[in-house]
Amino acid sequence: MTPNRSSPAAAARAAVAAAANVTRGLEHALLNSVTDPGGKPDGRRQRWEKHKVARRSELTDGTIRAVRELGADVGMDGIAAHIGMSKTVLYRYFTDKNDLAVATAVRFFESTLLPRLTEAITDDVDEYTLTRTVVGVYVNAVADEPNLYKFALTGAPSSVATADSEKLVAQLMTNVLVIRMTERDADTSGAEVWSNALVGAIQRAVDWWMTERSIPVADLIDYLTMLSWSTIVGIAAVNGSREAFIAQPPPLPDAVDHTPAHTTGGAAGENR
């Protein structure tokens, strides 16, 4: 390892911290979308903002409990009733169900995914193991919360919740790629393209799997690790250079013969 090259774990921690900043920025933007009734003096405005943050947090947690108990298709009426309030009050803090879904997705990342990633990242991890770990943490986190996943990331009235959730994961991957490629003096121009493409592919595969469940979760993690690691290795092989890749694309390897080999003695014996 070169002196100026951080460990895979350090790069991943920096990326997780950057992703956490994205979640905070997204929640701040969502807060600003809620109408502040009336022009209030600064002191009252600050108190309203603090109240709004606390109340939205409380209602988001209540929504998570409602979704876990009542299912992913629960509507605003059902959520409000489960929390113990009128739907009118719920709409005071969330503009619509999509806003509530995005807030729920942000809370899922803050309270579940990012802590699990932080816990899973150890100092002795190599790049391949780190890739597999990140894929495994994500897949297991959503597999453990099927109702919440469907409500927050796939069941919103529009694509906003899904787009924002993908943005969070893509930001995490972009930071990892940029950190590692910068240390290799590689071209980072395509980092955002690669990270968004990988995240989009993983998200779609997980969406499919959450509906079909046609293979074990361990197999899904294996296949997604194959996809992710093969992509990373291919990019590293040309040092991130689009020109180098296009000029000399890597050929497909020769097919591997999986036919069992027979010993000469065995073959002779069979001919007797």
C-alpha positions in Angstrom: 0.0 0.0 0.0 1.4 3.4 -1.0 1.8 5.9 1.9 -0.9 8.3 0.5 -3.4 5.5 -0.1 -6.1 5.2 2.6 -7.5 1.8 3.6 -10.6 0.5 1.9 -12.4 0.9 5.3 -11.3 4.5 5.6 -12.5 5.3 2.1 -15.9 3.6 2.8 -16.3 5.5 6.1 -15.7 8.7 4.3 -18.3 7.7 1.7 -20.9 6.8 4.4 -20.3 10.1 6.1 -20.9 11.9 2.7 -24.1 9.9 2.2 -25.3 10.9 5.6 -24.8 14.5 4.6 -27.0 13.9 1.6 -29.8 12.5 3.8 -29.6 15.6 6.0 -29.7 17.8 3.0 -32.7 16.0 1.6 -34.6 16.2 4.9 -33.8 19.9 5.1 -35.3 20.4 1.6 -38.4 18.4 2.6 -38.8 20.6 5.7 -38.7 23.7 3.6 -41.5 22.3 1.4 -44.0 22.4 4.3 -45.8 25.7 4.3 -45.0 28.0 7.2 -48.5 29.5 8.0 -48.3 33.3 8.2 -45.4 35.6 8.4 -43.9 35.1 11.8 -41.1 37.1 13.5 -37.7 35.4 13.6 -38.2 34.0 17.1 -41.5 32.5 16.4 -40.2 31.2 13.1 -37.3 29.4 14.8 -39.7 27.8 17.3 -41.9 26.7 14.5 -38.9 25.2 12.6 -37.9 23.2 15.7 -41.4 22.1 16.3 -41.8 21.1 12.7 -38.5 19.0 12.7 -39.6 17.2 15.9 -43.1 16.6 14.8 -42.1 15.3 11.4 -39.7 13.0 13.0 -42.3 11.7 15.4 -44.9 11.3 12.6 -42.3 9.5 10.4 -41.6 7.0 13.1 -45.4 6.5 13.5 -45.7 5.9 9.8 -43.0 3.3 9.9 -44.9 1.5 12.7 -48.1 1.7 10.7 -46.6 0.4 7.6 -44.9 -2.5 9.4 -48.2 -3.5 11.0 -50.8 -2.6 8.3 -48.8 -3.3 5.1 -47.2 -1.3 2.3 -50.5 -0.4 0.7 -51.8 1.5 3.7 -53.1 5.0 2.8 -53.0 8.3 4.6 -56.3 7.6 6.4 -55.0 4.4 7.8 -51.6 5.9 8.8 -53.3 8.8 10.5 -55.7 6.5 12.4 -52.9 4.2 13.5 -50.9 7.2 14.8 -54.0 8.5 16.5 -54.7 11.8 14.7 -56.7 13.2 11.9 -55.5 13.1 8.3 -55.7 16.9 8.3 -53.0 17.1 11.0 -50.8 14.7 9.0 -51.1 17.0 6.0 -50.0 19.9 8.1 -46.5 18.4 8.2 -46.3 16.5 4.9 -47.5 17.9 1.6 -48.7 14.5 0.4 -48.2 10.7 0.6 -45.1 11.0 -1.6 -43.5 13.5 0.8 -44.2 11.0 3.6 -42.7 8.2 1.6 -39.5 10.2 0.9 -39.3 11.1 4.6 -39.7 7.4 5.4 -37.0 6.4 2.9 -34.6 9.0 4.5 -35.3 7.6 8.0 -34.7 4.1 6.7 -31.3 5.1 5.4 -30.5 7.1 8.6 -31.7 4.5 11.1 -31.1 1.2 9.4 -28.9 1.2 6.3 -26.1 3.7 7.2 -25.6 2.3 10.8 -25.4 -1.3 9.4 -22.8 -0.2 6.9 -20.8 1.6 9.5 -20.9 -1.4 11.8 -19.9 -3.8 8.9 -16.9 -1.8 7.7 -13.8 -3.2 9.5 -10.2 -2.1 9.2 -8.9 -5.4 7.8 -11.3 -5.5 4.9 -10.1 -5.6 1.3 -11.8 -4.0 -1.7 -13.6 -7.2 -2.9 -14.8 -8.0 0.6 -15.9 -4.4 1.1 -17.9 -4.6 -2.2 -19.6 -7.8 -1.1 -20.3 -6.4 2.4 -22.0 -3.2 1.0 -24.1 -5.3 -1.4 -25.0 -7.7 1.4 -25.9 -5.0 3.9 -28.2 -3.3 1.4 -29.9 -6.5 0.3 -30.4 -7.8 3.8 -31.6 -4.5 5.1 -34.4 -4.3 2.5 -35.2 -8.0 2.8 -35.8 -7.5 6.5 -38.3 -4.7 5.9 -40.4 -5.8 2.9 -43.4 -3.6 3.7 -41.3 -0.5 4.5 -39.2 -1.0 1.4 -42.3 -1.2 -0.8 -43.9 1.8 0.8 -40.9 4.0 0.9 -39.0 3.1 -2.2 -41.4 1.5 -4.7 -45.0 2.4 -3.6 -44.9 6.2 -3.8 -47.4 8.0 -6.1 -44.5 9.2 -8.2 -40.9 8.3 -8.7 -39.5 10.9 -6.3 -39.0 8.6 -3.4 -37.2 6.0 -5.5 -35.1 8.6 -7.2 -34.0 10.1 -3.9 -33.2 6.8 -2.4 -31.1 5.9 -5.4 -29.4 9.2 -5.1 -28.3 8.4 -1.6 -26.8 5.0 -2.5 -25.3 6.5 -5.7 -23.6 9.2 -3.6 -22.1 6.6 -1.4 -20.7 4.6 -4.3 -19.5 7.7 -6.2 -17.5 8.8 -3.2 -15.9 5.4 -2.8 -15.0 5.3 -6.6 -13.6 8.9 -6.6 -11.5 8.3 -3.4 -10.0 5.0 -4.7 -9.5 6.2 -8.3 -7.9 9.5 -7.2 -5.4 7.5 -5.1 -4.5 5.5 -8.3 -4.2 8.7 -10.3 -7.0 7.4 -12.5 -9.6 9.3 -14.5 -12.7 9.9 -12.4 -14.8 11.6 -15.1 -17.1 8.6 -15.4 -17.6 8.0 -11.6 -21.1 9.4 -11.5 -22.2 7.5 -14.6 -20.8 4.2 -13.2 -22.2 4.6 -9.7 -25.6 5.6 -10.9 -25.7 2.7 -13.5 -24.6 0.2 -10.8 -27.0 1.5 -8.2 -29.9 1.5 -10.7 -29.1 -2.1 -11.8 -29.0 -3.2 -8.1 -32.1 -1.4 -7.2 -34.1 -2.9 -10.1 -32.8 -6.4 -9.3 -33.8 -6.0 -5.7 -37.2 -4.7 -6.8 -37.7 -7.8 -8.9 -36.4 -10.1 -6.1 -38.7 -8.5 -3.5 -41.7 -9.4 -5.7 -40.6 -12.8 -7.0 -38.3 -14.2 -4.3 -37.4 -16.9 -6.8 -33.8 -17.4 -5.5 -32.4 -17.4 -2.0 -31.1 -14.1 -0.6 -27.6 -15.4 -0.5 -27.7 -16.2 -4.2 -28.9 -12.7 -5.0 -26.0 -11.2 -3.0 -23.6 -13.4 -4.9 -24.9 -12.4 -8.3 -25.0 -8.7 -7.4 -21.4 -9.0 -6.1 -20.4 -10.6 -9.4 -21.9 -7.7 -11.3 -20.5 -4.9 -9.1 -17.0 -6.4 -8.7 -16.6 -7.2 -12.4 -17.6 -3.6 -13.2 -15.0 -2.2 -10.8 -12.2 -4.5 -12.0 -13.0 -3.6 -15.6 -12.9 0.1 -14.9 -9.6 -0.3 -12.9 -8.0 -2.3 -15.7 -8.1 0.8 -18.0 -7.4 3.3 -15.1 -10.9 4.8 -15.7 -10.0 5.9 -19.2 -12.9 5.9 -21.6 -10.5 6.4 -24.5 -8.3 3.4 -23.6 -11.3 1.2 -23.2 -12.9 2.2 -26.5 -9.5 1.9 -28.3 -8.9 -1.6 -27.0 -12.0 -3.2 -25.4 -11.1 -6.3 -23.4 -12.0 -9.5 -25.3 -14.3 -12.1 -23.8 -12.3 -14.9 -22.2 -12.2 -18.3 -23.8 -15.0 -20.6 -22.7 -14.1 -22.8 -19.8 -14.4 -26.5 -20.3 -16.2 -28.0 -17.3 -16.2 -31.5 -18.6 -14.6 -33.8 -15.9 -11.2 -35.1 -16.9 -10.8 -38.9 -17.2 -7.5 -40.6 -16.3 -5.8 -42.8 -18.9 -6.1 -45.8 -16.6 -9.8 -45.2 -16.1 -10.4 -44.9 -19.8 -8.4 -48.1 -20.5 -10.4 -49.9 -17.9 -13.7 -48.7 -19.4 -12.6 -50.1 -22.8 -11.8 -53.5 -21.4 
